Amino acid sequence: MLDGLAQILAQTSLNLAGVMLVFVRVAAVVALMPGFGEQAIPARVRLMAAMGFTMVVWPMVEPNLPPISPGLAALGGLVVIEAGIGFLIGISLRLMVMALQFAGSVAAQSTAISQVAGVGVTPDPMPAIGNILMLGGLTLALVTGLHIKAALAMASSYELFPLGTIPVAGDIAEWGIARVANVFAFGFTMAAPFVIASFAYNLALGAINRAMPSLMVAFVGAPLITAGALLILLLAAPAILGVWNERLDMVLANPMGMP
């Protein structure tokens, strides 16, 4: 009986170690995930979200987990590795949020309405257009099943990076550079309607100023560019958010893939 109890306790400790390691990877992803990892959400809620995702991911990956060494040093090394892998997955998702922020900043700067209107969903001050796009994008992602897609992405990450696998530094550096460059290009693409409208506005304003030097074109043009930017936001925001949500789905399907 005592031998059997010892075996049960040993197996239980290994299962607890496996759950803990899965939690470390999942918690790192949740800390950076759009929606669940926002600074506006209390830390306790984010912790409970990480635990909830762990309870979903653990049964999917538990049969394929390799044997876990009970040693403290080996377990500590695994914790560091799993946290690093979770950070890489999370940052690939967070970069998509940064693309929306960059698009909002470019749109606001190009249309001269870059005044800050509160902190919104991020700790850093952002233009009003950036806050609107952020709130709209996060809401769209959440209502279209972000939690399901994220859980599947975390579970599938164990196929690419099994428990305890150390990523190759050169590959990660190449992936990170390509991902950041792609995010900047994508953010500028989403802000393209505002940039094009701003270019046309300034071109027309320059022509009017040359034709009528005595006219205070700045006073005439300022309300026009503000109204035009709001109209463009009204018309283009659904398309911008739709394209962004599709790209987010692509990233969730393959977080560590090359863009």
C-alpha positions in Angstrom: 0.0 0.0 0.0 2.8 2.4 0.9 4.6 1.7 -2.4 1.4 2.4 -4.3 0.9 5.6 -2.4 4.4 6.7 -3.1 3.9 6.0 -6.9 0.7 8.1 -6.8 2.4 11.0 -5.0 5.3 10.9 -7.5 3.0 10.9 -10.5 1.0 13.7 -8.9 4.1 15.8 -8.4 5.1 15.3 -12.1 1.6 16.3 -13.2 1.8 19.4 -11.0 5.1 20.3 -12.6 3.7 19.8 -16.1 0.7 22.0 -15.2 3.0 24.7 -13.8 5.2 24.7 -16.9 2.2 25.0 -19.2 0.9 27.8 -17.0 4.3 29.6 -17.4 4.0 29.6 -21.2 0.4 30.4 -21.2 0.7 33.3 -18.7 3.5 34.9 -20.8 1.2 34.8 -23.8 -1.8 36.1 -21.9 0.2 39.0 -20.5 0.8 40.3 -24.0 -2.3 39.1 -25.8 -4.7 41.6 -27.3 -7.8 42.2 -25.1 -6.8 39.9 -22.2 -3.4 41.5 -21.6 -4.3 45.2 -21.7 -3.0 47.4 -18.9 -6.6 48.6 -18.3 -7.5 45.1 -17.0 -6.8 44.5 -13.4 -3.9 42.1 -12.6 -6.1 39.7 -10.8 -8.4 39.4 -13.8 -5.4 38.7 -16.1 -4.1 36.1 -13.6 -7.5 34.3 -13.6 -7.5 34.5 -17.4 -4.1 32.8 -17.5 -5.3 30.1 -15.2 -8.4 29.6 -17.3 -6.4 29.3 -20.5 -4.1 26.8 -18.7 -7.0 24.6 -17.8 -8.0 24.6 -21.5 -4.6 24.0 -23.0 -3.3 21.5 -20.4 -5.6 18.6 -21.5 -4.7 19.1 -25.2 -0.9 19.0 -24.7 -0.6 16.7 -21.7 -0.4 13.4 -23.6 2.5 14.7 -25.7 4.6 16.2 -23.0 8.1 14.7 -22.5 9.1 13.3 -19.1 9.9 16.1 -16.6 12.9 15.8 -14.4 12.0 16.3 -10.7 15.2 18.2 -10.0 14.9 21.8 -8.9 17.7 23.0 -11.2 16.2 21.3 -14.3 12.7 22.6 -13.4 14.0 26.1 -13.0 15.7 25.9 -16.5 12.4 24.7 -18.0 10.5 27.6 -16.4 12.9 30.1 -18.0 12.6 28.4 -21.4 8.8 28.2 -21.3 8.5 31.8 -20.3 10.7 32.8 -23.2 8.7 30.8 -25.7 5.5 32.3 -24.3 7.0 35.8 -24.6 7.8 35.2 -28.3 4.2 34.0 -29.0 2.8 36.9 -27.0 4.9 39.6 -28.7 3.8 38.4 -32.1 0.2 39.1 -31.1 1.1 42.3 -29.3 2.8 43.6 -32.5 -0.6 43.4 -34.2 -2.0 45.8 -31.6 1.0 48.1 -32.2 0.1 48.1 -35.9 -3.3 49.6 -35.0 -1.5 52.2 -32.7 0.9 53.1 -35.4 -1.9 53.4 -38.0 -3.9 55.7 -35.6 -0.8 57.9 -35.0 0.0 58.2 -38.7 -3.7 59.0 -39.5 -3.8 61.7 -36.7 -0.5 63.3 -37.6 -1.3 63.4 -41.4 -4.7 65.0 -40.8 -3.6 67.5 -38.1 -5.9 66.1 -35.4 -3.2 64.5 -33.3 -4.4 66.0 -30.0 -4.5 63.4 -27.2 -7.9 62.5 -26.0 -7.2 60.4 -22.9 -5.2 57.2 -22.4 -7.9 54.9 -23.7 -6.9 51.2 -23.5 -3.2 51.8 -23.4 -1.0 53.3 -20.7 0.6 55.7 -23.2 -1.3 58.8 -24.4 -2.6 58.2 -27.9 -4.5 60.4 -30.5 -8.2 60.1 -30.5 -8.2 58.2 -33.8 -5.7 55.7 -32.3 -8.0 55.1 -29.3 -11.0 54.6 -31.6 -9.2 52.1 -33.7 -7.8 50.3 -30.7 -11.2 49.9 -29.0 -12.8 48.9 -32.2 -10.1 46.3 -33.1 -10.0 44.7 -29.7 -13.8 44.5 -29.5 -14.0 42.9 -33.0 -11.3 40.4 -32.0 -13.0 39.4 -28.8 -16.5 39.0 -30.3 -15.1 36.9 -33.2 -13.7 34.2 -30.8 -10.2 35.5 -29.8 -10.2 33.2 -26.7 -10.8 30.1 -28.8 -8.2 31.0 -31.4 -5.7 31.9 -28.8 -6.1 28.6 -26.9 -5.6 26.7 -30.1 -2.5 28.8 -30.9 -1.0 28.1 -27.5 -1.7 24.4 -27.8 -0.3 24.2 -31.3 2.9 26.0 -30.2 3.9 22.7 -28.5 4.2 21.1 -31.9 6.8 23.7 -33.0 8.4 24.2 -29.6 8.0 21.1 -27.5 8.4 21.4 -23.7 12.0 22.4 -23.0 13.0 23.2 -26.6 15.4 26.2 -26.8 14.7 28.3 -30.0 17.6 29.0 -32.3 18.8 32.6 -31.6 19.6 33.3 -35.3 16.2 32.2 -36.5 14.4 34.2 -33.7 16.4 37.3 -34.7 15.5 37.0 -38.3 11.9 36.3 -37.5 11.7 39.3 -35.2 13.2 41.8 -37.7 10.8 40.5 -40.4 7.8 40.7 -38.1 8.5 44.3 -36.9 9.1 45.5 -40.5 5.9 43.8 -41.6 4.0 45.5 -38.8 5.2 48.9 -39.7 4.3 48.4 -43.3 0.9 47.0 -42.4 0.2 49.9 -40.0 1.1 52.5 -42.7 -1.1 50.6 -45.2 -4.1 50.9 -42.9 -3.5 54.6 -42.5 -3.1 55.1 -46.3 -6.6 56.7 -46.8 -5.7 59.4 -44.3 -2.3 60.0 -45.8 -3.7 60.3 -49.4 -6.4 62.7 -48.3 -3.8 64.8 -46.4 -1.6 64.9 -49.5 -4.5 66.0 -51.7 -5.6 68.6 -49.1 -2.1 70.1 -48.7 -1.6 70.2 -52.5 -4.9 72.0 -52.9 -4.1 74.4 -50.1 -0.8 75.2 -51.7 -2.4 75.9 -55.0 -5.1 78.2 -53.4 -2.4 80.0 -51.5 -0.4 80.7 -54.6 -3.5 81.9 -56.4 -4.8 84.1 -53.5 -1.9 85.1 -51.3 -4.0 87.4 -49.2 -6.5 84.6 -48.2 -5.8 83.0 -44.8 -6.1 79.5 -46.2 -5.1 77.9 -42.9 -8.2 79.2 -41.2 -10.4 78.0 -44.1 -8.6 74.6 -44.4 -8.4 73.6 -40.7 -12.1 72.9 -40.3 -12.1 71.2 -43.7 -9.3 68.7 -42.9 -10.9 68.0 -39.5 -14.3 67.2 -41.0 -12.6 65.3 -43.8 -10.6 63.1 -41.4 -13.8 62.3 -39.4 -15.6 61.4 -42.6 -12.8 59.2 -43.7 -12.7 57.5 -40.3 -16.4 56.9 -40.6 -16.1 55.3 -44.0 -12.8 53.5 -43.7 -12.8 52.2 -40.1 -15.0 49.1 -40.9 -12.7 48.1 -43.7 -9.5 48.9 -41.7 -10.7 46.8 -38.7 -11.9 44.0 -41.0 -8.5 43.7 -42.7 -6.7 44.0 -39.3 -8.9 41.2 -37.8 -8.1 38.9 -40.8 -4.4 39.5 -40.3 -4.7 38.8 -36.6 -6.4 35.5 -37.4 -3.4 34.7 -39.7 -1.0 35.4 -36.9 -3.0 33.3 -34.4 -3.0 30.4 -36.9 0.8 30.6 -37.1 2.3 33.0 -34.4 5.9 32.1 -35.2 5.6 32.0 -38.9 7.5 34.4 -41.2 5.3 37.2 -42.5 
